[in-house]
Amino acid sequence: MMNGKTVIVTGANSGIGKATAAGIVKLQGRVIMACRDLRRAEEAAREILQETGSDRSQLIVKQLDLASLTSVHTFCRDIIKEEPRLDVLINNAGVYQCPYAQTEDGFEMQFGVNHLGHFLLTHQLLNLLKKSAPSRVVVVSSKLYKQGHINFEDLNSEQSYDKAFAYSRSKLANLLFTRELARRLEGSGVAVNALTPGIVRTNLGRHVHVPALAKPLFDLLSRGLFKSPEEGARTSVYLACSPDVEGVQGKCFADCKPQVLLDKATDEEVASKLWDMSEIMVGITT
């Protein structure tokens, strides 16, 4: 049970994030829904409370826009001020194959939100997580990491932009970040693991074009082949709560089982260099 535990879920207003928040609330945990759109988050919170019959005190809605480093700083400052402890941080929010856009700070949107925003968020909340140990960080990646690679000469897609490649690269960055963070937190009581949820029916695919004629067939197939958000969230909830993964560090799970990753996702040299570059990009001076 998650009684008395506080969990932050980014992007908790829809899809896997919302199902993850509901799953944790069902286990009596208290969830801080960190969302860009407060109106949609409040709506999602109402639906979760209806579905779970839980108490409103178990769901807190807070604004967090991962495409803005200022927003990340403000959010973390508030959390550190208001929360005596943080048991689990679930880095779930993501943008998927969007047309080329930049974050407020000039980063390519998918790399900026999926990797850099979460990188800064985690960094700012680490002391609170350490103070609350044993605690956990859960990173939502994707099997599409396999199509990505880290080009240090063009992390920001200034030379060329391919939305599918940029997504895959951001998800590879999530796994390398998990690896390096786990190494740095060895022995601290903060466990860090990643997961790939599989293909889930969520609005993440809104930028993927399906011809109108094929839409009914696509919807039918996706219901048969794709997971529901609840099924997609199962591994996130498992990594946040299960005693089975107590002390497990730096692994990637799918369907609640550890996975073997491609070498490029566990390359310690690349992970360490990406960490250093990310610190520079988000303005962390150590």
NUBARO-309604 format. One record per residue (C-alpha): x, y, z; residue in one letter. Coordinates in steps of 0.2 Angstrom, whole numbers, padded with zeros to 4 digits, always signed. Last residue first. Layout:
# residues N
XYZa/...
This chain:
# residues 286
+0140+0112-0051t/+0132+0124-0063t/+0115+0119-0069i/+0110+0130-0084g/+0098+0118-0093v/+0109+0116-0108m/+0125+0115-0098i/+0118+0101-0086e/+0111+0092-0102s/+0129+0092-0110m/+0136+0085-0094d/+0123+0071-0093w/+0124+0067-0111l/+0143+0065-0109k/+0140+0053-0094s/+0127+0043-0104a/+0138+0042-0119v/+0152+0035-0109e/+0141+0023-0100e/+0133+0015-0115d/+0118+0007-0108t/+0105+0013-0121a/+0117+0011-0136k/+0120-0007-0130d/+0102-0012-0134l/+0092-0015-0119l/+0088-0032-0110v/+0072-0030-0101q/+0066-0032-0083p/+0048-0038-0081k/+0033-0028-0075c/+0025-0028-0093d/+0041-0019-0099a/+0055-0014-0087f/+0072-0005-0089c/+0085-0006-0075k/+0096+0007-0067g/+0094+0001-0049q/+0083-0013-0040v/+0084-0010-0021g/+0065-0013-0018e/+0059-0019-0035v/+0048-0033-0028d/+0041-0022-0015p/+0030-0014-0028s/+0025+0004-0027c/+0032+0016-0040a/+0039+0002-0051l/+0023-0007-0051y/+0012+0009-0054v/+0023+0013-0069s/+0022-0005-0075t/+0003-0005-0075r/+0001+0012-0083a/+0000+0004-0101g/-0013-0008-0095e/-0024+0006-0088e/-0020+0017-0103p/-0028+0003-0114s/-0016-0008-0123k/-0015-0008-0142f/-0019-0022-0153l/-0038-0025-0152g/-0043-0007-0149r/-0030-0001-0161s/-0037-0012-0174l/-0055-0005-0172l/-0049+0013-0172d/-0038+0010-0187f/-0052+0002-0197l/-0064+0017-0192p/-0050+0029-0197k/-0045+0021-0214a/-0057+0032-0224l/-0052+0048-0215a/-0033+0045-0218p/-0023+0043-0202v/-0010+0057-0199h/+0001+0055-0183v/+0001+0072-0174h/-0013+0066-0162r/-0003+0050-0157g/+0000+0056-0139l/-0019+0056-0137n/-0018+0039-0130t/-0022+0021-0135r/-0006+0012-0129v/+0008+0005-0138i/+0021-0003-0126g/+0024+0005-0109p/+0043+0005-0109t/+0050+0007-0092l/+0064+0016-0083a/+0072+0013-0065n/+0079+0024-0052v/+0081+0019-0034a/+0084+0032-0021v/+0092+0025-0005g/+0108+0034-0008s/+0119+0018-0010g/+0120+0021-0029e/+0113+0038-0033l/+0126+0043-0046r/+0125+0026-0055r/+0106+0027-0055a/+0107+0044-0062l/+0118+0039-0076e/+0107+0024-0082r/+0091+0033-0080t/+0098+0047-0091f/+0104+0035-0104l/+0086+0028-0104l/+0078+0045-0106n/+0090+0050-0119a/+0085+0035-0129l/+0067+0042-0128k/+0072+0059-0133s/+0081+0051-0148r/+0066+0041-0153s/+0055+0057-0153y/+0068+0066-0163a/+0069+0052-0176f/+0050+0052-0178a/+0049+0071-0180k/+0064+0072-0192d/+0073+0088-0191y/+0090+0093-0199s/+0104+0104-0195q/+0096+0113-0180e/+0090+0097-0172s/+0095+0103-0155n/+0106+0088-0150l/+0116+0092-0166d/+0135+0089-0164e/+0131+0077-0149f/+0122+0065-0161n/+0113+0053-0149i/+0104+0039-0158h/+0086+0034-0160g/+0078+0020-0169q/+0079+0008-0154k/+0072+0022-0142y/+0055+0017-0151l/+0053+0004-0137k/+0048+0019-0126s/+0053+0029-0110s/+0044+0032-0094v/+0056+0036-0080v/+0052+0031-0062v/+0062+0039-0048v/+0060+0031-0031r/+0062+0033-0012s/+0069+0024+0002p/+0073+0038+0006a/+0063+0054+0010s/+0079+0065+0012k/+0086+0058-0004k/+0070+0062-0013l/+0070+0080-0006l/+0088+0082-0011n/+0084+0075-0028l/+0070+0087-0032l/+0080+0100-0042q/+0089+0087-0052h/+0073+0077-0056t/+0065+0093-0063l/+0080+0098-0073l/+0082+0081-0081f/+0063+0081-0084h/+0063+0097-0093g/+0079+0091-0103l/+0072+0074-0109h/+0054+0073-0114n/+0051+0092-0114v/+0067+0099-0122g/+0071+0084-0133f/+0053+0084-0140q/+0052+0103-0142m/+0069+0107-0150e/+0077+0118-0137f/+0075+0137-0138g/+0072+0141-0120d/+0053+0143-0122e/+0053+0127-0131t/+0055+0125-0149q/+0044+0118-0163a/+0046+0106-0177y/+0030+0096-0180p/+0026+0084-0166c/+0031+0066-0165q/+0026+0063-0148y/+0027+0075-0133v/+0029+0068-0116g/+0024+0068-0098a/+0029+0052-0087n/+0043+0057-0076n/+0036+0048-0060i/+0044+0055-0044l/+0041+0044-0029v/+0042+0046-0010d/+0043+0065-0009l/+0043+0072+0009r/+0040+0088+0019p/+0030+0095+0004e/+0026+0114+0004e/+0043+0123+0002k/+0052+0110-0008i/+0036+0108-0019i/+0034+0126-0022d/+0053+0128-0027r/+0051+0113-0038c/+0036+0121-0048f/+0044+0138-0049t/+0061+0130-0056h/+0051+0119-0069v/+0041+0134-0074s/+0057+0144-0077t/+0064+0130-0087l/+0049+0131-0099s/+0044+0117-0110a/+0041+0106-0095l/+0026+0116-0091d/+0021+0112-0073l/+0005+0118-0064q/+0000+0109-0049k/-0016+0098-0045v/-0016+0089-0029i/-0025+0073-0027l/-0027+0063-0011q/-0035+0077-0001s/-0050+0075-0013r/-0054+0058-0005d/-0056+0043-0015s/-0071+0035-0024g/-0059+0028-0037t/-0068+0032-0053e/-0076+0048-0046q/-0060+0054-0039l/-0051+0050-0055i/-0064+0059-0065e/-0063+0075-0054r/-0044+0074-0055a/-0045+0073-0074a/-0056+0089-0075e/-0044+0098-0063e/-0029+0093-0075a/-0039+0099-0090r/-0041+0116-0083r/-0023+0116-0076l/-0015+0113-0093d/+0004+0111-0091r/+0002+0097-0078c/+0010+0090-0062a/-0003+0079-0054m/+0003+0078-0036i/-0003+0061-0030v/-0007+0055-0012r/-0006+0036-0011g/-0020+0025-0005q/-0017+0011-0017l/-0032+0017-0027k/-0023+0034-0028v/-0008+0025-0035i/-0018+0017-0049g/-0028+0033-0053a/-0012+0043-0055a/-0005+0030-0066t/-0021+0030-0077a/-0019+0049-0078k/-0001+0048-0083g/-0004+0033-0096i/-0017+0044-0105g/-0022+0061-0099s/-0021+0073-0085n/-0006+0066-0076a/+0008+0074-0088g/+0020+0073-0074t/+0016+0061-0059v/+0023+0067-0042i/+0020+0054-0028v/+0017+0056-0009t/+0016+0042+0003k/+0005+0041+0018g/-0003+0025+0013n/+0005+0018-0003m/+0000+0000+0000m/
